[in-house]
């Protein structure tokens, strides 16, 4: 069986050799297993709460992996599977599903936490309805702060209900944070039959400061395991942006050109993947210019970049190609075509995207969303493009 990436520790694992986790119930006459802090899990994922023990699968000559196994301590059969590396319980049917790992990374002040929060909200609402899918959070802890309810209160409700922005993501002292993990299950048809596919999506919100040195970038395990990358770049740092759009005072003080973030990621992917100088990197990369609402006045009504794609249950490939070409032209106009030169030189497959998580400029001084509320602009397209490449969803080409 081919190896897949664990959505929690990002190590490549053999889906046929997953561990089991005890259910916490005891067989008659046996003592119940106790919850303890798993130091291995804490070291690899940042999860520090007590959890039930895990154990390796029983020895067997049967090539078909067992779906149930008795806990060696309490004797109760369990079907809960866990990663053999970090020992984190995995979503149900993880071993049966094809789950390409999509990594997310961004430079300082690129708006990655807001983007992740809005994308998660869109997945569980508009995208779920659009694709007739069931999309939900998977796991005990989300985003490194506690339960799903904790995450919703601290992020989604703060943004959508309280109209409040977040503070900058704090760099983790040991380089580890618990990721945000969702599962996407949807019906598909083939040969006249309907079946369901399940895909696990994992988003790791590393601090932007972690992208400012090659050493920190090299320590991000999720980047080397990802099947595809979403890279958020701050458009306020493009060379010609200061002369064309309104740039907040904080961004005027920052001096981290987007090309620097891309260069560090490229160095990591080349070195970790052993990619020779003669070849290009095969990992597809969605290059996302966030906060694109700042460009709306500059572009004017009717500009192709402001036209929404069709909203059927697929990725609009032709609209995506048009967006890519217009953004390439905009980079040249802003004297930032070094980004395109770098991507063309190093990557086999990449595409540009323009998104606005909020849909309008916020009040940066008061950390408040526009009074009209959150109105996401094309935040789903980078993810849908990658899911289309991996054949998780269909692509429309006409």
URFEN-V749748 format. One record per residue. N is the residue number from 0. RES is the residue in one letter. SS is DSSP state (a for helix, b for strand, c for the rest). PSI is psi as a letter, one per 40 degrees, with the letter a starting at -180 (NA if undefined). Layout:
BEGIN
<<N/RES/SS/PSI> <N/RES/SS/PSI>>
END
This chain:
BEGIN
<<0/X/c/h> <1/X/c/i> <2/X/b/i> <3/X/b/i> <4/X/b/h> <5/X/c/h> <6/X/c/e> <7/X/c/d> <8/X/c/e> <9/X/c/e> <10/X/c/i> <11/X/b/h> <12/X/b/i> <13/X/b/h> <14/X/c/e> <15/X/c/e> <16/X/c/f> <17/X/c/i> <18/X/b/i> <19/X/b/i> <20/X/b/h> <21/X/c/i> <22/X/c/e> <23/X/c/e> <24/X/c/i> <25/X/c/i> <26/X/c/i> <27/X/c/h> <28/X/c/e> <29/X/c/i> <30/X/c/i> <31/X/c/i> <32/X/c/i> <33/X/c/i> <34/X/c/h> <35/X/b/i> <36/X/b/h> <37/X/c/h> <38/X/a/d> <39/X/a/d> <40/X/a/d> <41/X/a/d> <42/X/a/d> <43/X/a/d> <44/X/a/e> <45/X/c/e> <46/X/c/h> <47/X/c/e> <48/X/c/i> <49/X/b/i> <50/X/b/i> <51/X/c/i> <52/X/c/i> <53/X/b/i> <54/X/b/i> <55/X/c/i> <56/X/c/i> <57/X/c/i> <58/X/c/h> <59/X/c/i> <60/X/c/e> <61/X/c/h> <62/X/c/e> <63/X/c/h> <64/X/c/h> <65/X/c/i> <66/X/c/e> <67/X/c/i> <68/X/b/i> <69/X/b/h> <70/X/c/h> <71/X/c/e> <72/X/c/d> <73/X/c/e> <74/X/c/e> <75/X/c/h> <76/X/b/i> <77/X/b/i> <78/X/c/e> <79/X/c/h> <80/X/b/i> <81/X/b/i> <82/X/c/h> <83/X/c/e> <84/X/c/d> <85/X/c/e> <86/X/c/f> <87/X/c/h> <88/X/b/h> <89/X/c/i> <90/X/c/i> <91/X/c/i> <92/X/c/e> <93/X/a/d> <94/X/a/d> <95/X/a/e> <96/X/c/i> <97/X/c/h> <98/X/c/g> <99/X/c/h> <100/X/c/h> <101/X/b/h> <102/X/b/i> <103/X/b/h> <104/X/b/i> <105/X/b/i> <106/X/c/i> <107/X/c/h> <108/X/c/f> <109/X/c/e> <110/X/c/f> <111/X/a/d> <112/X/a/d> <113/X/a/d> <114/X/a/d> <115/X/a/d> <116/X/a/d> <117/X/a/d> <118/X/a/d> <119/X/a/d> <120/X/a/d> <121/X/a/d> <122/X/a/d> <123/X/a/e> <124/X/a/c> <125/X/a/d> <126/X/a/d> <127/X/a/d> <128/X/a/d> <129/X/a/d> <130/X/c/e> <131/X/c/f> <132/X/b/i> <133/X/b/h> <134/X/b/h> <135/X/b/i> <136/X/b/i> <137/X/c/h> <138/X/c/i> <139/X/c/d> <140/X/c/h> <141/X/c/h> <142/X/c/e> <143/X/c/e> <144/X/c/e> <145/X/c/a> <146/X/c/i> <147/X/a/d> <148/X/a/d> <149/X/a/d> <150/X/a/d> <151/X/a/d> <152/X/a/d> <153/X/a/d> <154/X/a/c> <155/X/a/d> <156/X/a/d> <157/X/a/d> <158/X/a/d> <159/X/a/d> <160/X/c/d> <161/X/c/e> <162/X/c/f> <163/X/b/h> <164/X/c/i> <165/X/c/i> <166/X/c/i> <167/X/c/i> <168/X/c/h> <169/X/c/h> <170/X/c/h> <171/X/c/h> <172/X/c/d> <173/X/c/e> <174/X/c/e> <175/X/c/h> <176/X/c/i> <177/X/c/h> <178/X/c/i> <179/X/b/h> <180/X/b/h> <181/X/b/i> <182/X/b/i> <183/X/b/h> <184/X/b/h> <185/X/b/i> <186/X/b/i> <187/X/b/i> <188/X/b/i> <189/X/b/h> <190/X/c/f> <191/X/c/e> <192/X/b/i> <193/X/b/h> <194/X/b/i> <195/X/b/i> <196/X/b/i> <197/X/b/h> <198/X/b/h> <199/X/b/h> <200/X/b/h> <201/X/b/h> <202/X/b/h> <203/X/c/h> <204/X/c/g> <205/X/c/i> <206/X/c/i> <207/X/a/d> <208/X/a/d> <209/X/a/e> <210/X/a/e> <211/X/c/e> <212/X/c/i> <213/X/a/d> <214/X/a/d> <215/X/a/d> <216/X/a/d> <217/X/a/d> <218/X/c/e> <219/X/c/g> <220/X/a/d> <221/X/a/d> <222/X/a/d> <223/X/a/d> <224/X/a/e> <225/X/c/h> <226/X/c/d> <227/X/b/i> <228/X/b/h> <229/X/b/h> <230/X/b/h> <231/X/b/h> <232/X/b/i> <233/X/b/h> <234/X/a/e> <235/X/a/e> <236/X/a/e> <237/X/c/i> <238/X/c/d> <239/X/c/e> <240/X/a/d> <241/X/a/d> <242/X/a/e> <243/X/a/d> <244/X/c/i> <245/X/c/h> <246/X/c/h> <247/X/c/i> <248/X/a/d> <249/X/a/d> <250/X/a/d> <251/X/a/d> <252/X/a/e> <253/X/c/i> <254/X/c/f> <255/X/c/g> <256/X/c/i> <257/X/a/d> <258/X/a/d> <259/X/a/d> <260/X/a/d> <261/X/a/d> <262/X/a/d> <263/X/a/d> <264/X/a/d> <265/X/a/d> <266/X/a/d> <267/X/a/d> <268/X/a/d> <269/X/a/d> <270/X/a/d> <271/X/a/d> <272/X/a/e> <273/X/c/f> <274/X/c/h> <275/X/c/i> <276/X/c/d> <277/X/c/e> <278/X/c/i> <279/X/c/i> <280/X/b/h> <281/X/c/e> <282/X/c/h> <283/X/b/i> <284/X/b/h> <285/X/b/h> <286/X/b/h> <287/X/b/h> <288/X/b/h> <289/X/b/i> <290/X/c/f> <291/X/a/e> <292/X/a/d> <293/X/a/d> <294/X/a/e> <295/X/a/d> <296/X/a/d> <297/X/a/d> <298/X/a/d> <299/X/c/i> <300/X/c/i> <301/X/c/e> <302/X/c/h> <303/X/a/d> <304/X/a/e> <305/X/a/e> <306/X/c/h> <307/X/c/i> <308/X/c/i> <309/X/c/i> <310/X/c/f> <311/X/c/i> <312/X/c/f> <313/X/c/i> <314/X/b/h> <315/X/b/g> <316/X/a/d> <317/X/a/d> <318/X/a/d> <319/X/a/d> <320/X/a/d> <321/X/a/d> <322/X/a/d> <323/X/a/d> <324/X/a/d> <325/X/a/d> <326/X/a/d> <327/X/a/d> <328/X/a/d> <329/X/a/d> <330/X/a/d> <331/X/a/d> <332/X/a/d> <333/X/c/e> <334/X/c/f> <335/X/c/f> <336/X/c/e> <337/X/a/d> <338/X/a/d> <339/X/a/d> <340/X/a/d> <341/X/a/d> <342/X/a/d> <343/X/a/d> <344/X/a/d> <345/X/a/e> <346/X/b/h> <347/X/c/d> <348/X/c/h> <349/X/b/i> <350/X/b/i> <351/X/b/i> <352/X/b/i> <353/X/b/h> <354/X/c/i> <355/X/b/h> <356/X/c/d> <357/X/c/d> <358/X/c/e> <359/X/c/i> <360/X/c/h> <361/X/c/i> <362/X/b/g> <363/X/c/d> <364/X/c/d> <365/X/c/e> <366/X/c/f> <367/X/b/i> <368/X/c/i> <369/X/c/i> <370/X/c/d> <371/X/c/e> <372/X/c/a> <373/X/c/h> <374/X/c/g> <375/X/c/h> <376/X/b/h> <377/X/c/f> <378/X/c/d> <379/X/c/d> <380/X/a/d> <381/X/a/d> <382/X/a/d> <383/X/a/d> <384/X/a/d> <385/X/a/d> <386/X/a/d> <387/X/a/d> <388/X/a/d> <389/X/c/e> <390/X/c/f> <391/X/c/d> <392/X/c/i> <393/X/c/i> <394/X/b/h> <395/X/b/h> <396/X/c/e> <397/X/c/NA>>
END
